[in-house]
Amino acid sequence: MTLLDAPPTSAPRTVARVVLGAALVFAGVSHLTFAREDFSAQVPDWFPVADDPVVVVSGVVEIGLGAALIAFGRGRIGVGLLVAAFFVAVFPGNIAQYVDHADAFGLDTDRARFVRLFFQPVLIVWALWSTAAWRDRPWKSS
Protein backbone atom coordinates (compact mmCIF):
# COMPACT_ATOMS: atom_id res chain seq x y z
CA MET A 1 0.00 0.00 0.00
CA THR A 2 1.30 3.48 -0.87
CA LEU A 3 0.69 6.78 0.90
CA LEU A 4 -1.82 7.63 -1.81
CA ASP A 5 -3.83 4.51 -1.02
CA ALA A 6 -3.57 4.84 2.76
CA PRO A 7 -6.89 4.93 4.60
CA PRO A 8 -8.00 8.31 5.97
CA THR A 9 -7.24 7.14 9.51
CA SER A 10 -3.70 5.99 8.73
CA ALA A 11 -0.96 7.48 10.89
CA PRO A 12 0.61 9.60 8.11
CA ARG A 13 -2.73 11.10 7.02
CA THR A 14 -3.84 11.64 10.62
CA VAL A 15 -0.59 13.38 11.59
CA ALA A 16 -0.72 15.54 8.45
CA ARG A 17 -4.36 16.46 9.09
CA VAL A 18 -3.81 17.34 12.76
CA VAL A 19 -0.66 19.37 12.00
CA LEU A 20 -2.50 21.29 9.27
CA GLY A 21 -5.46 21.82 11.60
CA ALA A 22 -3.19 23.12 14.38
CA ALA A 23 -1.44 25.43 11.91
CA LEU A 24 -4.80 26.82 10.78
CA VAL A 25 -5.95 27.39 14.37
CA PHE A 26 -2.65 29.14 15.15
CA ALA A 27 -2.90 31.28 12.00
CA GLY A 28 -6.51 32.13 12.82
CA VAL A 29 -5.62 33.22 16.34
CA SER A 30 -2.74 35.29 14.94
CA HIS A 31 -5.23 37.02 12.60
CA LEU A 32 -7.10 38.20 15.66
CA THR A 33 -4.05 39.12 17.77
CA PHE A 34 -0.36 39.68 17.07
CA ALA A 35 -0.25 39.38 13.24
CA ARG A 36 -3.33 41.41 12.39
CA GLU A 37 -1.34 44.12 10.61
CA ASP A 38 0.62 41.57 8.57
CA PHE A 39 -2.58 39.90 7.41
CA SER A 40 -3.99 43.32 6.48
CA ALA A 41 -1.13 43.67 4.00
CA GLN A 42 -2.54 40.70 2.10
CA VAL A 43 -6.01 42.11 1.54
CA PRO A 44 -5.99 43.34 -2.07
CA ASP A 45 -6.73 47.03 -2.63
CA TRP A 46 -9.47 46.08 -5.10
CA PHE A 47 -11.34 43.97 -2.52
CA PRO A 48 -14.62 45.80 -1.74
CA VAL A 49 -14.46 45.31 2.06
CA ALA A 50 -12.18 47.10 4.54
CA ASP A 51 -9.05 45.22 5.57
CA ASP A 52 -9.80 44.67 9.26
CA PRO A 53 -13.16 42.91 8.86
CA VAL A 54 -11.62 40.66 6.20
CA VAL A 55 -8.74 39.77 8.53
CA VAL A 56 -11.10 39.07 11.44
CA VAL A 57 -13.54 36.96 9.40
CA SER A 58 -10.76 34.99 7.71
CA GLY A 59 -9.18 34.38 11.12
CA VAL A 60 -12.43 33.05 12.55
CA VAL A 61 -12.89 30.85 9.45
CA GLU A 62 -9.34 29.51 9.83
CA ILE A 63 -9.94 28.65 13.48
CA GLY A 64 -13.14 26.83 12.54
CA LEU A 65 -11.56 24.94 9.66
CA GLY A 66 -8.52 24.02 11.75
CA ALA A 67 -10.72 22.75 14.58
CA ALA A 68 -12.78 20.74 12.08
CA LEU A 69 -9.63 19.14 10.68
CA ILE A 70 -8.50 18.18 14.17
CA ALA A 71 -11.94 16.88 15.18
CA PHE A 72 -12.25 14.99 11.87
CA GLY A 73 -15.27 12.71 11.94
CA ARG A 74 -17.80 11.81 9.33
CA GLY A 75 -17.46 15.03 7.39
CA ARG A 76 -13.80 14.61 6.46
CA ILE A 77 -14.39 14.85 2.71
CA GLY A 78 -16.39 18.06 3.07
CA VAL A 79 -13.87 19.52 5.51
CA GLY A 80 -10.96 18.64 3.23
CA LEU A 81 -12.69 20.21 0.24
CA LEU A 82 -13.61 23.33 2.27
CA VAL A 83 -10.05 23.78 3.53
CA ALA A 84 -8.69 23.38 0.00
CA ALA A 85 -11.28 25.88 -1.29
CA PHE A 86 -10.30 28.31 1.48
CA PHE A 87 -6.66 28.11 0.41
CA VAL A 88 -7.74 28.81 -3.18
CA ALA A 89 -9.93 31.72 -2.03
CA VAL A 90 -7.14 33.47 -0.10
CA PHE A 91 -4.54 32.99 -2.84
CA PRO A 92 -5.38 36.34 -4.48
CA GLY A 93 -4.21 37.96 -1.23
CA ASN A 94 -0.82 36.31 -1.62
CA ILE A 95 -0.67 37.46 -5.23
CA ALA A 96 -1.66 41.00 -4.18
CA GLN A 97 1.10 41.03 -1.58
CA TYR A 98 3.59 40.19 -4.34
CA VAL A 99 2.16 42.57 -6.96
CA ASP A 100 1.80 45.46 -4.49
CA HIS A 101 5.27 44.86 -2.99
CA ALA A 102 3.70 44.74 0.48
CA ASP A 103 6.06 43.77 3.29
CA ALA A 104 4.55 41.36 5.82
CA PHE A 105 5.54 38.18 7.63
CA GLY A 106 9.20 38.94 7.03
CA LEU A 107 8.64 38.83 3.28
CA ASP A 108 10.40 42.06 2.42
CA THR A 109 11.66 41.29 -1.08
CA ASP A 110 9.84 40.51 -4.30
CA ARG A 111 11.74 37.25 -4.53
CA ALA A 112 10.58 36.13 -1.07
CA ARG A 113 7.00 37.09 -1.85
CA PHE A 114 7.21 35.27 -5.22
CA VAL A 115 8.62 32.07 -3.71
CA ARG A 116 5.81 32.07 -1.15
CA LEU A 117 3.27 31.80 -3.97
CA PHE A 118 4.45 28.26 -4.65
CA PHE A 119 3.50 27.14 -1.14
CA GLN A 120 -0.23 27.71 -1.62
CA PRO A 121 -0.65 24.73 -3.98
CA VAL A 122 1.21 22.62 -1.40
CA LEU A 123 -1.36 23.62 1.23
CA ILE A 124 -4.20 22.73 -1.14
CA VAL A 125 -2.74 19.28 -1.83
CA TRP A 126 -2.02 18.83 1.90
CA ALA A 127 -5.68 19.49 2.76
CA LEU A 128 -6.95 17.12 0.09
CA TRP A 129 -4.45 14.34 0.83
CA SER A 130 -4.62 14.44 4.63
CA THR A 131 -8.41 14.01 4.55
CA ALA A 132 -8.42 11.72 1.48
CA ALA A 133 -11.05 14.14 0.19
CA TRP A 134 -9.94 14.04 -3.41
CA ARG A 135 -9.45 10.28 -3.45
CA ASP A 136 -12.88 9.62 -1.92
CA ARG A 137 -14.82 12.47 -3.55
CA PRO A 138 -18.40 11.45 -4.28
CA TRP A 139 -18.37 12.55 -7.94
CA LYS A 140 -15.32 10.41 -8.81
CA SER A 141 -15.80 8.08 -11.74
CA SER A 142 -14.84 4.49 -11.11
C-alpha positions, -999 to 999 in steps of 0.1 A, spaced: 0 0 0 13 35 -9 7 68 9 -18 76 -18 -38 45 -10 -36 48 28 -69 49 46 -80 83 60 -72 71 95 -37 60 87 -10 75 109 6 96 81 -27 111 70 -38 116 106 -6 134 116 -7 155 84 -44 165 91 -38 173 128 -7 194 120 -25 213 93 -55 218 116 -32 231 144 -14 254 119 -48 268 108 -59 274 144 -26 291 151 -29 313 120 -65 321 128 -56 332 163 -27 353 149 -52 370 126 -71 382 157 -40 391 178 -4 397 171 -3 394 132 -33 414 124 -13 441 106 6 416 86 -26 399 74 -40 433 65 -11 437 40 -25 407 21 -60 421 15 -60 433 -21 -67 470 -26 -95 461 -51 -113 440 -25 -146 458 -17 -145 453 21 -122 471 45 -90 452 56 -98 447 93 -132 429 89 -116 407 62 -87 398 85 -111 391 114 -135 370 94 -108 350 77 -92 344 111 -124 331 125 -129 309 95 -93 295 98 -99 286 135 -131 268 125 -116 249 97 -85 240 117 -107 227 146 -128 207 121 -96 191 107 -85 182 142 -119 169 152 -122 150 119 -153 127 119 -178 118 93 -175 150 74 -138 146 65 -144 149 27 -164 181 31 -139 195 55 -110 186 32 -127 202 2 -136 233 23 -100 238 35 -87 234 0 -113 259 -13 -103 283 15 -67 281 4 -77 288 -32 -99 317 -20 -71 335 -1 -45 330 -28 -54 363 -45 -42 380 -12 -8 363 -16 -7 375 -52 -17 410 -42 11 410 -16 36 402 -43 22 426 -70 18 455 -45 53 449 -30 37 447 5 61 438 33 46 414 58 55 382 76 92 389 70 86 388 33 104 421 24 117 413 -11 98 405 -43 117 372 -45 106 361 -11 70 371 -19 72 353 -52 86 321 -37 58 321 -12 33 318 -40 45 283 -46 35 271 -11 -2 277 -16 -6 247 -40 12 226 -14 -14 236 12 -42 227 -11 -27 193 -18 -20 188 19 -57 195 28 -69 171 1 -45 143 8 -46 144 46 -84 140 46 -84 117 15 -111 141 2 -99 140 -34 -95 103 -34 -129 96 -19 -148 125 -36 -184 114 -43 -184 125 -79 -153 104 -88 -158 81 -117 -148 45 -111 
